[in-house]
């Protein structure tokens, strides 16, 4: 478990480092074959930049906008599955009280993210399916947590949500710096703010 956490932290640092390099050099996605992380955080400064799916974006969207939207949809979809386990698994009333509004907020966030993706003209696919990424609850982790009950479940659940919220803050902050679409950057600011709030209120 410690090794997996260390690996995810290293991956998180790598994602943010890639973004910093792209911003500093002005590089887009044309040089070489970028990794999934590079595609997700690339900050091409042109309104018609290529999205990670290979389809040109429309309007004011750049590839950083699309990468962030797709990443947050994937992260939130998995977080909702985790949050839905709380009733019937948790033994802590405080955890249940905390999880209910967070699940509602996550669902609303996903709706807004998908609306942005549709407006950008990008297919609603998941380029992060099966990836073990910082802030992403993997299918294996979900199955492990689902088998737990009581205090064991609460410990695993809170650790996973803490990581999800911490990474949500990081990538939202990066999108606010690198994104081009005003509505997407506004949502990123909201995600950063609410993730901070939910993180501070963790039981």
Backbone as CSV, one residue per row, in Angstrom:
resi,resn,N_x,N_y,N_z,CA_x,CA_y,CA_z,C_x,C_y,C_z
1,UNK,0.835,-1.207,0.000,0.000,0.000,0.000,0.869,1.255,0.000
2,UNK,1.964,1.248,0.824,2.859,2.402,0.881,3.545,2.628,-0.453
3,UNK,3.950,1.531,-1.115,4.619,1.650,-2.410,3.671,2.221,-3.452
4,UNK,2.412,1.789,-3.421,1.425,2.289,-4.384,1.170,3.776,-4.166
5,UNK,1.096,4.181,-2.888,0.883,5.601,-2.588,2.050,6.430,-3.068
6,UNK,3.283,5.934,-2.843,4.474,6.658,-3.288,4.502,6.781,-4.802
7,UNK,4.095,5.728,-5.487,4.073,5.752,-6.958,3.069,6.771,-7.463
8,UNK,1.917,6.839,-6.817,0.897,7.799,-7.240,1.357,9.234,-6.987
9,UNK,2.039,9.446,-5.866,2.544,10.788,-5.594,3.563,11.196,-6.650
10,UNK,4.416,10.242,-7.036,5.403,10.528,-8.076,4.716,10.842,-9.395
11,UNK,3.644,10.103,-9.697,2.898,10.354,-10.930,2.255,11.727,-10.907
12,UNK,1.753,12.118,-9.725,1.140,13.440,-9.602,2.150,14.534,-9.862
13,UNK,3.341,14.385,-9.289,4.402,15.360,-9.513,4.764,15.414,-10.989
14,UNK,4.800,14.244,-11.639,5.150,14.184,-13.063,4.113,14.902,-13.913
15,UNK,2.828,14.727,-13.596,1.759,15.387,-14.352,1.918,16.892,-14.275
16,UNK,2.138,17.415,-13.073,2.270,18.851,-12.895,3.557,19.371,-13.511
17,UNK,4.623,18.558,-13.479,5.886,18.968,-14.087,5.756,19.069,-15.601
18,UNK,5.039,18.130,-16.211,4.808,18.165,-17.660,4.079,19.442,-18.039
19,UNK,3.063,19.788,-17.244,2.310,21.006,-17.522,3.209,22.225,-17.435
20,UNK,4.069,22.269,-16.430,4.962,23.410,-16.267,5.890,23.562,-17.469
21,UNK,6.397,22.439,-17.987,7.297,22.482,-19.156,6.554,22.986,-20.380
22,UNK,5.329,22.486,-20.583,4.550,22.912,-21.742,4.258,24.404,-21.702
23,UNK,3.930,24.914,-20.519,3.652,26.333,-20.387,4.898,27.168,-20.633
24,UNK,6.033,26.671,-20.161,7.273,27.429,-20.294,7.773,27.462,-21.731
25,UNK,7.566,26.375,-22.471,8.111,26.283,-23.820,7.091,26.615,-24.890
26,UNK,5.800,26.625,-24.524,4.749,26.867,-25.507,4.537,25.683,-26.425
27,UNK,5.026,24.506,-26.038,4.899,23.320,-26.875,3.472,22.823,-26.847
28,UNK,2.995,22.322,-27.998,1.687,21.700,-28.063,1.853,20.211,-28.106
29,UNK,1.042,19.535,-28.925,1.056,18.076,-28.999,1.630,17.575,-30.306
30,UNK,2.361,18.456,-31.026,2.846,18.052,-32.338,4.231,17.424,-32.310
31,UNK,4.973,17.622,-31.224,6.342,17.118,-31.186,6.365,15.739,-30.568
32,UNK,6.622,14.737,-31.372,6.693,13.375,-30.871,5.310,12.842,-30.547
33,UNK,5.282,11.730,-29.834,4.025,11.106,-29.437,3.852,11.288,-27.941
34,UNK,2.969,12.192,-27.500,2.853,12.502,-26.079,2.228,11.364,-25.286
35,UNK,2.559,11.344,-23.987,1.961,10.354,-23.096,0.552,10.774,-22.775
36,UNK,-0.201,9.881,-22.074,-1.557,10.223,-21.657,-1.541,11.455,-20.766
37,UNK,-0.524,11.524,-19.839,-0.455,12.652,-18.937,-0.181,13.942,-19.692
38,UNK,0.677,13.875,-20.708,0.988,15.067,-21.482,-0.238,15.535,-22.248
39,UNK,-0.989,14.585,-22.820,-2.192,14.969,-23.551,-3.203,15.607,-22.616
40,UNK,-3.273,15.103,-21.363,-4.265,15.601,-20.432,-3.944,16.990,-19.919
41,UNK,-2.649,17.395,-19.953,-2.267,18.658,-19.347,-1.635,19.610,-20.331
42,UNK,-1.635,19.245,-21.623,-1.032,20.107,-22.620,-1.732,21.445,-22.687
43,UNK,-0.965,22.531,-22.852,-1.549,23.866,-22.815,-1.372,24.585,-24.136
44,UNK,-1.766,23.984,-25.213,-1.686,24.642,-26.512,-2.494,25.921,-26.456
45,UNK,-1.931,27.016,-26.952,-2.542,28.333,-26.771,-3.450,28.741,-27.921
46,UNK,-3.982,27.815,-28.712,-4.778,28.162,-29.877,-6.210,27.675,-29.718
47,UNK,-7.209,28.480,-30.116,-8.613,28.089,-29.959,-8.962,26.786,-30.643
48,UNK,-8.296,26.435,-31.745,-8.632,25.201,-32.470,-7.604,24.119,-32.216
49,UNK,-7.014,24.106,-31.017,-6.018,23.094,-30.676,-6.640,21.710,-30.737
50,UNK,-5.810,20.707,-30.996,-6.322,19.342,-31.058,-6.625,18.813,-29.671
51,UNK,-7.782,18.183,-29.535,-8.148,17.548,-28.275,-7.417,16.220,-28.168
52,UNK,-7.330,15.634,-26.923,-6.678,14.341,-26.753,-7.267,13.260,-27.635
53,UNK,-8.535,13.389,-28.013,-9.180,12.377,-28.850,-8.737,12.471,-30.300
54,UNK,-8.005,13.557,-30.649,-7.584,13.748,-32.023,-8.531,14.620,-32.809
55,UNK,-9.682,14.991,-32.214,-10.654,15.821,-32.900,-10.410,17.277,-32.534
56,UNK,-10.486,18.174,-33.508,-10.267,19.586,-33.236,-11.362,20.117,-32.324
57,UNK,-10.971,20.927,-31.357,-11.953,21.528,-30.480,-12.582,22.726,-31.164
58,UNK,-13.674,23.203,-30.596,-14.359,24.335,-31.196,-14.371,25.512,-30.240
59,UNK,-14.657,26.708,-30.778,-14.767,27.890,-29.949,-13.469,28.247,-29.270
60,UNK,-13.542,28.478,-27.963,-12.372,28.953,-27.220,-11.622,27.841,-26.500
61,UNK,-12.003,26.598,-26.706,-11.366,25.489,-25.987,-9.961,25.212,-26.522
62,UNK,-9.029,24.925,-25.609,-7.726,24.401,-26.024,-7.566,22.988,-25.454
63,UNK,-6.447,22.363,-25.719,-6.286,20.964,-25.312,-6.175,20.809,-23.799
64,UNK,-5.752,21.861,-23.096,-5.739,21.797,-21.638,-7.166,21.725,-21.097
65,UNK,-8.056,22.535,-21.674,-9.468,22.489,-21.277,-10.034,21.079,-21.444
66,UNK,-9.835,20.510,-22.637,-10.405,19.188,-22.929,-9.778,18.118,-22.043
67,UNK,-8.454,18.194,-21.876,-7.778,17.212,-21.029,-8.290,17.254,-19.599
68,UNK,-8.485,18.468,-19.086,-8.972,18.598,-17.709,-10.407,18.093,-17.583
69,UNK,-11.255,18.452,-18.529,-12.649,17.999,-18.491,-12.717,16.476,-18.499
70,UNK,-11.980,15.841,-19.406,-12.011,14.378,-19.501,-11.457,13.723,-18.238
71,UNK,-10.389,14.306,-17.691,-9.803,13.746,-16.474,-10.761,13.863,-15.306
72,UNK,-11.409,15.026,-15.149,-12.322,15.216,-14.025,-13.568,14.343,-14.148
73,UNK,-14.049,14.131,-15.370,-15.190,13.222,-15.546,-14.806,11.822,-15.074
74,UNK,-13.638,11.360,-15.496,-13.185,10.022,-15.099,-13.004,9.926,-13.584
75,UNK,-12.383,10.949,-12.985,-12.156,10.946,-11.540,-13.476,10.995,-10.771
76,UNK,-14.384,11.873,-11.207,-15.653,12.015,-10.497,-16.563,10.801,-10.660
77,UNK,-16.557,10.196,-11.848,-17.365,8.986,-12.052,-16.967,7.901,-11.048
78,UNK,-15.666,7.725,-10.864,-15.188,6.713,-9.919,-15.468,7.131,-8.479
79,UNK,-15.339,8.418,-8.197,-15.614,8.898,-6.844,-17.078,8.677,-6.470
80,UNK,-17.976,8.867,-7.431,-19.401,8.645,-7.167,-19.659,7.183,-6.821
81,UNK,-19.021,6.273,-7.541,-19.174,4.845,-7.225,-18.699,4.553,-5.801
82,UNK,-17.615,5.201,-5.409,-17.098,5.025,-4.049,-18.052,5.624,-3.018
83,UNK,-18.530,6.828,-3.276,-19.442,7.502,-2.346,-20.741,6.714,-2.164
84,UNK,-21.174,6.049,-3.221,-22.417,5.275,-3.146,-22.287,4.039,-2.246
85,UNK,-21.062,3.673,-1.891,-20.858,2.520,-1.016,-21.072,2.853,0.453
86,UNK,-21.052,4.145,0.768,-21.084,4.544,2.186,-22.309,4.003,2.922
87,UNK,-23.528,4.208,2.414,-24.679,3.606,3.112,-24.557,2.076,3.096
88,UNK,-24.640,1.482,4.243,-24.547,0.028,4.309,-23.145,-0.501,4.550
89,UNK,-22.136,0.367,4.420,-20.763,-0.072,4.667,-20.116,0.678,5.831
90,UNK,-20.442,1.958,5.954,-19.821,2.771,7.002,-20.466,2.515,8.361
91,UNK,-19.664,2.651,9.418,-20.193,2.539,10.777,-20.122,3.881,11.493
92,UNK,-19.790,4.931,10.748,-19.582,6.257,11.331,-20.638,7.222,10.783
93,UNK,-21.490,7.733,11.654,-22.543,8.653,11.227,-21.964,9.924,10.606
94,UNK,-20.803,10.340,11.089,-20.161,11.546,10.548,-19.717,11.333,9.109
95,UNK,-19.247,10.126,8.804,-18.836,9.797,7.436,-20.061,9.810,6.523
96,UNK,-21.150,9.220,6.972,-22.370,9.196,6.163,-22.913,10.605,5.932
97,UNK,-22.876,11.421,6.966,-23.355,12.801,6.845,-22.508,13.595,5.863
98,UNK,-21.181,13.352,5.886,-20.265,14.055,4.982,-20.447,13.583,3.543
99,UNK,-20.600,12.288,3.351,-20.596,11.702,2.007,-21.825,12.070,1.181
100,UNK,-22.981,12.222,1.819,-24.212,12.442,1.065,-24.187,13.714,0.219
101,UNK,-23.868,14.882,0.768,-23.817,16.085,-0.075,-22.654,16.078,-1.056
102,UNK,-21.571,15.401,-0.705,-20.425,15.318,-1.625,-20.816,14.515,-2.860
103,UNK,-21.548,13.419,-2.667,-22.013,12.614,-3.801,-22.922,13.443,-4.702
104,UNK,-23.814,14.210,-4.105,-24.707,15.078,-4.891,-23.903,16.108,-5.670
105,UNK,-22.914,16.700,-5.010,-22.074,17.704,-5.665,-21.289,17.098,-6.814
106,UNK,-20.752,15.903,-6.623,-19.979,15.229,-7.675,-20.847,14.946,-8.897
107,UNK,-22.068,14.494,-8.668,-22.971,14.218,-9.787,-23.277,15.504,-10.564
108,UNK,-23.521,16.581,-9.840,-23.772,17.853,-10.510,-22.567,18.338,-11.288
109,UNK,-21.397,18.119,-10.726,-20.145,18.503,-11.386,-19.965,17.743,-12.694
110,UNK,-20.268,16.451,-12.681,-20.132,15.629,-13.882,-21.082,16.112,-14.974
111,UNK,-22.302,16.504,-14.595,-23.265,17.030,-15.573,-22.687,18.273,-16.247
112,UNK,-22.138,19.184,-15.467,-21.574,20.414,-16.021,-20.357,20.126,-16.889
113,UNK,-19.535,19.168,-16.474,-18.358,18.795,-17.258,-18.765,18.213,-18.611
114,UNK,-19.777,17.362,-18.614,-20.227,16.751,-19.867,-20.881,17.785,-20.786
115,UNK,-21.532,18.772,-20.202,-22.100,19.852,-21.013,-20.983,20.624,-21.714
116,UNK,-19.887,20.871,-21.008,-18.748,21.560,-21.603,-18.124,20.713,-22.710
117,UNK,-18.010,19.413,-22.460,-17.421,18.520,-23.461,-18.266,18.514,-24.729
118,UNK,-19.588,18.499,-24.566,-20.493,18.532,-25.721,-20.353,19.848,-26.472
119,UNK,-20.245,20.946,-25.744,-20.102,22.248,-26.387,-18.791,22.340,-27.159
120,UNK,-17.770,21.632,-26.668,-16.485,21.623,-27.359,-16.503,20.727,-28.595
121,UNK,-17.546,19.901,-28.733,-17.644,19.022,-29.887,-16.750,17.801,-29.793
122,UNK,-16.442,17.386,-28.548,-15.564,16.235,-28.337,-16.399,15.047,-27.860
123,UNK,-16.211,13.853,-28.433,-16.979,12.676,-28.017,-16.801,12.380,-26.534
124,UNK,-17.849,11.900,-25.901,-17.803,11.583,-24.474,-17.233,10.189,-24.285
125,UNK,-15.933,10.093,-24.450,-15.221,8.832,-24.228,-14.299,9.000,-23.024
126,UNK,-13.780,7.898,-22.513,-12.914,7.941,-21.334,-11.498,7.497,-21.709
127,UNK,-10.599,8.450,-22.013,-9.233,8.079,-22.363,-8.435,7.583,-21.168
128,UNK,-8.999,7.687,-19.964,-8.283,7.276,-18.751,-8.771,5.942,-18.202
129,UNK,-9.628,5.264,-18.937,-10.164,3.979,-18.473,-9.034,2.995,-18.194
130,UNK,-9.057,2.411,-16.997,-8.060,1.415,-16.628,-6.749,1.982,-16.145
131,UNK,-6.604,3.312,-16.124,-5.350,3.914,-15.681,-5.313,4.017,-14.152
132,UNK,-4.120,3.816,-13.598,-3.907,4.001,-12.160,-3.265,5.370,-11.999
133,UNK,-4.095,6.369,-11.724,-3.634,7.743,-11.692,-3.900,8.369,-10.328
134,UNK,-3.138,9.396,-9.965,-3.409,10.090,-8.703,-4.839,10.613,-8.674
135,UNK,-5.530,10.390,-7.562,-6.888,10.882,-7.409,-7.959,10.014,-8.026
136,UNK,-7.558,8.970,-8.752,-8.504,8.091,-9.426,-8.679,6.803,-8.615
137,UNK,-9.916,6.493,-8.257,-10.199,5.234,-7.561,-10.257,4.139,-8.619
138,UNK,-9.308,3.217,-8.598,-9.269,2.167,-9.611,-10.340,1.105,-9.315
139,UNK,-10.606,0.279,-10.324,-11.591,-0.790,-10.139,-11.140,-1.763,-9.057
140,UNK,-9.838,-2.066,-9.008,-9.318,-2.965,-7.968,-9.521,-2.363,-6.578
141,UNK,-9.227,-1.075,-6.445,-9.417,-0.412,-5.161,-10.887,-0.390,-4.765
142,UNK,-11.726,-0.152,-5.755,-13.161,-0.112,-5.483,-13.650,-1.463,-4.965
143,UNK,-13.181,-2.534,-5.586,-13.577,-3.872,-5.137,-13.065,-4.156,-3.726
144,UNK,-11.831,-3.735,-3.435,-11.262,-3.936,-2.101,-12.061,-3.186,-1.050
145,UNK,-12.369,-1.919,-1.336,-13.126,-1.108,-0.381,-14.538,-1.649,-0.212
146,UNK,-15.118,-2.141,-1.292,-16.480,-2.677,-1.238,-16.572,-3.885,-0.321
147,UNK,-15.485,-4.642,-0.208,-15.486,-5.830,0.653,-15.340,-5.478,2.132
148,UNK,-14.930,-4.246,2.412,-14.708,-3.831,3.803,-16.005,-3.345,4.442
149,UNK,-16.036,-3.428,5.753,-17.202,-2.968,6.519,-16.729,-2.202,7.751
150,UNK,-17.613,-1.356,8.257,-17.335,-0.684,9.517,-16.121,0.218,9.480
151,UNK,-15.321,0.144,10.537,-14.162,1.033,10.659,-13.127,0.787,9.564
152,UNK,-13.014,-0.461,9.097,-12.061,-0.762,8.020,-12.489,-0.051,6.740
153,UNK,-13.777,-0.090,6.452,-14.289,0.621,5.280,-14.053,2.114,5.420
154,UNK,-14.379,2.667,6.573,-14.244,4.107,6.775,-12.810,4.575,6.542
155,UNK,-11.854,3.819,7.027,-10.448,4.198,6.866,-10.054,4.205,5.388
156,UNK,-10.441,3.156,4.655,-10.113,3.070,3.234,-10.847,4.139,2.434
157,UNK,-12.110,4.340,2.763,-12.923,5.342,2.068,-12.347,6.739,2.243
158,UNK,-12.042,7.109,3.469,-11.539,8.454,3.736,-10.170,8.684,3.088
159,UNK,-9.331,7.660,3.077,-8.014,7.796,2.435,-8.174,8.031,0.935
160,UNK,-9.087,7.279,0.314,-9.308,7.423,-1.128,-9.913,8.780,-1.465
161,UNK,-10.860,9.248,-0.663,-11.477,10.544,-0.919,-10.500,11.685,-0.656
162,UNK,-9.641,11.518,0.321,-8.623,12.547,0.587,-7.712,12.703,-0.628
163,UNK,-7.292,11.585,-1.191,-6.426,11.633,-2.373,-7.176,12.241,-3.565
164,UNK,-8.434,11.862,-3.725,-9.244,12.399,-4.824,-9.372,13.915,-4.715
165,UNK,-9.687,14.405,-3.538,-9.875,15.837,-3.350,-8.571,16.610,-3.509
166,UNK,-7.488,16.062,-2.983,-6.186,16.724,-3.125,-5.798,16.862,-4.593
167,UNK,-5.997,15.788,-5.360,-5.642,15.835,-6.775,-6.604,16.728,-7.559
168,UNK,-7.858,16.750,-7.161,-8.822,17.636,-7.815,-8.396,19.092,-7.682
169,UNK,-7.901,19.448,-6.517,-7.406,20.810,-6.301,-6.218,21.095,-7.215
170,UNK,-5.290,20.150,-7.300,-4.084,20.362,-8.110,-4.412,20.552,-9.591
171,UNK,-5.214,19.656,-10.136,-5.477,19.739,-11.573,-6.397,20.914,-11.917
172,UNK,-7.294,21.265,-10.993,-8.157,22.428,-11.229,-7.323,23.703,-11.236
173,UNK,-6.365,23.788,-10.328,-5.471,24.948,-10.298,-4.673,25.041,-11.593
174,UNK,-4.207,23.895,-12.103,-3.460,23.876,-13.355,-4.328,24.313,-14.528
175,UNK,-5.587,23.856,-14.542,-6.502,24.256,-15.620,-6.768,25.757,-15.581
176,UNK,-6.901,26.326,-14.405,-7.132,27.767,-14.320,-5.961,28.554,-14.913
177,UNK,-4.759,27.977,-14.818,-3.575,28.648,-15.362,-3.406,28.412,-16.856
178,UNK,-3.741,27.199,-17.320,-3.425,26.804,-18.693,-4.615,26.800,-19.644
179,UNK,-5.832,26.791,-19.114,-7.010,26.701,-19.963,-7.291,27.982,-20.721
180,UNK,-8.162,27.872,-21.733,-8.516,29.025,-22.559,-10.000,29.357,-22.493
181,UNK,-10.856,28.349,-22.318,-12.293,28.577,-22.332,-12.748,29.177,-20.997
182,UNK,-13.381,30.341,-21.012,-13.779,31.001,-19.766,-14.696,30.147,-18.882
183,UNK,-15.681,29.465,-19.491,-16.609,28.657,-18.699,-15.900,27.474,-18.046
184,UNK,-14.937,26.895,-18.749,-14.192,25.767,-18.198,-13.294,26.227,-17.062
185,UNK,-12.654,27.356,-17.242,-11.800,27.896,-16.178,-12.637,28.291,-14.961
186,UNK,-13.845,28.789,-15.209,-14.733,29.140,-14.103,-15.138,27.894,-13.318
187,UNK,-15.446,26.797,-14.045,-15.788,25.551,-13.362,-14.581,25.018,-12.597
188,UNK,-13.388,25.135,-13.179,-12.177,24.688,-12.494,-11.994,25.446,-11.180
189,UNK,-12.265,26.743,-11.191,-12.164,27.534,-9.968,-13.159,27.044,-8.924
190,UNK,-14.370,26.684,-9.376,-15.386,26.160,-8.470,-14.962,24.809,-7.902
191,UNK,-14.409,23.952,-8.762,-13.937,22.636,-8.311,-12.813,22.789,-7.293
192,UNK,-11.890,23.691,-7.572,-10.777,23.916,-6.639,-11.304,24.384,-5.283
193,UNK,-12.247,25.309,-5.313,-12.789,25.874,-4.074,-13.583,24.826,-3.282
194,UNK,-14.487,24.121,-3.966,-15.311,23.142,-3.256,-14.497,21.939,-2.784
195,UNK,-13.493,21.541,-3.555,-12.638,20.424,-3.128,-11.870,20.795,-1.866
196,UNK,-11.401,22.034,-1.791,-10.756,22.520,-0.567,-11.721,22.429,0.613
197,UNK,-12.962,22.847,0.364,-13.966,22.864,1.436,-14.279,21.462,1.927
198,UNK,-14.556,20.535,0.968,-14.858,19.163,1.366,-13.665,18.510,2.050
199,UNK,-12.468,18.839,1.571,-11.250,18.279,2.195,-11.119,18.735,3.639
200,UNK,-11.402,19.998,3.886,-11.301,20.540,5.249,-12.349,19.942,6.182
201,UNK,-13.472,19.487,5.611,-14.566,18.952,6.416,-14.540,17.436,6.545
202,UNK,-13.514,16.792,6.024,-13.432,15.328,6.156,-13.498,14.917,7.627
203,UNK,-14.282,13.913,7.944,-14.391,13.461,9.353,-13.053,12.987,9.899
